[in-house]
């Protein structure tokens, strides 16, 4: 479930909001109707900003949905070999009090211009927009953004949210597809940090990303090309994410 924050703070799941409010029920909270739940909605927004400021590491999961792996015109089940590493990433994030998981979901309507260049995928109201079962438990307390383009950097509220993470030091990116949505997040994100003179280490573990294969799209070739381009921009492409002891 998603909670939409129209005040440009972020998207938060019910679990996160209940954690901030120390609530124990599962009632959805719409920030546009905060007056129904709090006498001081401004104070609540300050709590969200404080929550974001405490984050030091982000673990980002790009398009880890049915659309690119299980069912749909762009699904390639081969990418699922990365799931054990993606789950390990999520577990590492869950064990770190100063880390947060972020899920990006390709979410389109019939009016999406991108569909003029790509086969229909990630359509609103279909199972394709669901996060794969193995990662669903880890999305319950995650920040979740819907995106209407290949680049998650332009997902509604994302930039304004990440700019509030004053203590952010590291970003780890996993998901699908390496040469499309992964690189289109990683490089623009590096550009954003450069623009504001913020030193944030961006890491892309090779065993946590993958792309599709087709007669006109050689999997290995496009993976390697994407790795080289990301490294050229200063992104740390590693064989495997090492967990600090």
N, C-alpha and C positions, 0 to 999 in steps of 0.2 A: 504494500500500500504506500501511496505517496501523500505527503502533505505539501501543498503548494503555498509558497510564501510569496505573495504578490508585492511585498515591500522590498523585494530584491535582496533579501538576506541569503536564502538558500532553499533547497528542497530538503526536508527532513522526514524521516519515517516516524510513525507513531512511537516506536520504542525510544528513539532519541529524545523526542519531546517529553515523553513521560518520565524519562530519566532526569531531564533538566528540572521538570516540575515536581519530581518525586511522586508522580502519580502511579496508581496501580491498576487503572482500568484501561481498556483498549479503545476508548472513544476517540475518534479522529478529532484533531484540533485544526481548524482553519484559522490562519493568522488574521484573516480579514474579519473574523468574528471573535477575536480574543476577548472582547468585553464580556462575552458570555461566560468566560472561564476565569478571568482574572480581573481584579479591580484596577490593576496598574499594568496595562499591556506594554507600556514603554519599558517598564522594568524587565518584562519578559524578553523583549528584544535585546536588551543589554546583556541578559544572561546568554542568549544565543551568540552574541558577538564575543563574549568572554570565553564561551565554549570553543569557538573557532580559533581564537587567539592562542589557546593552549596546545593546539595540534602542531606537532613537529614533523610527523611523517605521514604521507598519504600513500595508500596502496590503491591504485586505480585499475579497474576491470572494465575493459572496453568491449562492448557488444558481445558479452558472454551470454548470448541468448539462443533460443531455439532457431531463430532466423538464419544464423550463420553456421549452425552445427547439426541440428536434428531434423528440422522440417522447413521447407520453403525453397524457392527458386535459387537462392544463393547459398543454401546450406551445403556444407562439405563435412561429413562426419569425421574426416581425418583429423580435423583440428582438435577433436576431443582428447587426443593423446596428451594435450597440455593440461588437462583437468587436474591430475594429481598435483602438479606444481602450482596451479592457480588456487587450489584448496589449501596448499601449504602456505602460500602468500596470505590468504585470508586468515589462517590460523595464527600466523606471526603477527598480523595486524591486530587480531582480537586479544592477543596476549600483551600488547603494548598499550599502556594507559595514555600515552601521548601520540598514538597513531589512530588513523581513521581510514575506513574503507570507503571508496567511491565507486559507484557503478554507473556506467553510461549505457543508455539503451537507445538504439536506433528506433525511432518511433515516427512513422509517416502517415499522412493522410492521402487521399486521392489527389489533393492539390499540390503535393510535394513536387517541386520542379526537378529534384534529383532523379525522380523516376522516369524522366525523359531520357536519361543516360544509362540508367541501371534497371535491371529487372525488378519487378515489384517485390518488396521485402519489408519486413518490420511494420506491417500495417496495423494501425490502431484497431483495437477490438479483436485481434487474432492472437493465437497462441504463440506466434512468432516473437512477440515482444516480451515473453516471459524469460526470466533468468533461468539458466539450466538448473535442474534439480540439485546437483551437487553443490552449487553455490548459493542456493536460495536461503539456507539457514544463516549464512554470513551477511546477507543483505538486510536482515531485519534491523540492524543498528547502524546501517550505512547511510551515507549521503547518496542520493539517487538523482540523476539528471537525465531527462529525455533530450534527444538531439534529432534534428531534422536535416543534418548534413553529415558528411564524412568526418568533419572536424569537431570534436567534442568541445573544443575551446569556445565555440560559439553557442553552446547549449545555454538556454535561458538561465540567467543568474550565476553561471559558473564563474566568470571572471570576477564579478563583484564578491562572490563568496571566497574565492581563493585569495583575493587581495586583503581580506580580513584575517587571514592566517598569518599574523605578524611573526610568529616563531617557526614558520615552516622551514625545514632544512633539507628534506629529502622527499622525492617522489619516485615510487616504483610503479611501472606500467606493465600490465599483462593483458592478453586478450587477442581479439581477431579483428581484421586481418592485418598482418604485419605491415604490408606495403600500402595499405589504405587507411583505415581508421586509427590504427596504432601510430603510424608515423605522422598522420595528420593531427594528432594530439601532441605527440612528443616534441616535434620541432616548433610548432607555434607556442607551446608552453615554454620552451627554452627561450624563444624570442620575447615572450612576455616578461620573463624574469630579467632578461638582458635589458629590456626597455626601462624597467624600474630599478635597475642596478641592485637586484636581489640575488644573492648566491644560494641557489638551491640545486642540489645534486639530483639529476634525473637518471634513473637506472631502468634498463630494459633487459630482463633476463631472456635469453634466447629460448630456453625451454618453457617459457610461459607465454609465448606468442606463436602464431602460425598463420598461414594464408592458404587460399584454395589452389587447386591445380586444375588446369584445363589445357586443351590443345594450343591456345594462344596465350597462356599464362603459366609458365613453368614455375612451380612452387619454389624450388631451390634458388632459381635465378632471382626471383622477385624478393624472396626473403633476404638474400645476400645483398641485393641492391639497397634495400631499405636499411639494413644494418649499417652499411657503409655511409649512407646519407645521414643517418642519425649520429654516427660517430663523428662525422665531419662537423656537425653542429655542437659537439662537446657533450653529447649524451653518452652515458656510460653503458655500453652494450656488453653484457656479461654472459658467460655460459650458464650460470646458475646463481640465484640469489643466495648469498651467504648470510646465515643468521648469526648475529652477534651473541656471544655467550657472556 
